[in-house]
């Protein structure tokens, strides 16, 4: 009985890991990248007029990290995570931004 229960638990764990890998790493992330870009546009204060010099991304099981180099604004890093590891919508937030300078500081 214990062996059958252990085998069932192991199979469930493997299926859960496979689903997590598919949902967070292998599936299409177009919507997540759009959310990340919107967060950068808002944080940089240039809206839809933001122009990118560079873009780098890293996608893992628990989060997606995207670095944007915005022309005349600097480097922004956005981290997108699910509400739960295997389910829920992604939420993106800017975790790193360039230091405020007198010419770009907001009142």
Secondary structure as GFF3:
##gff-version 3
##sequence-region A 1 107
A	DSSP	alpha_helix	2	21	.	.	.	ID=ss1
A	DSSP	pi_helix	22	26	.	.	.	ID=ss2
A	DSSP	alpha_helix	30	44	.	.	.	ID=ss3
A	DSSP	three_ten_helix	47	49	.	.	.	ID=ss4
A	DSSP	beta_strand	52	59	.	.	.	ID=ss5
A	DSSP	beta_strand	64	70	.	.	.	ID=ss6
A	DSSP	beta_strand	74	82	.	.	.	ID=ss7
A	DSSP	beta_strand	90	96	.	.	.	ID=ss8
###
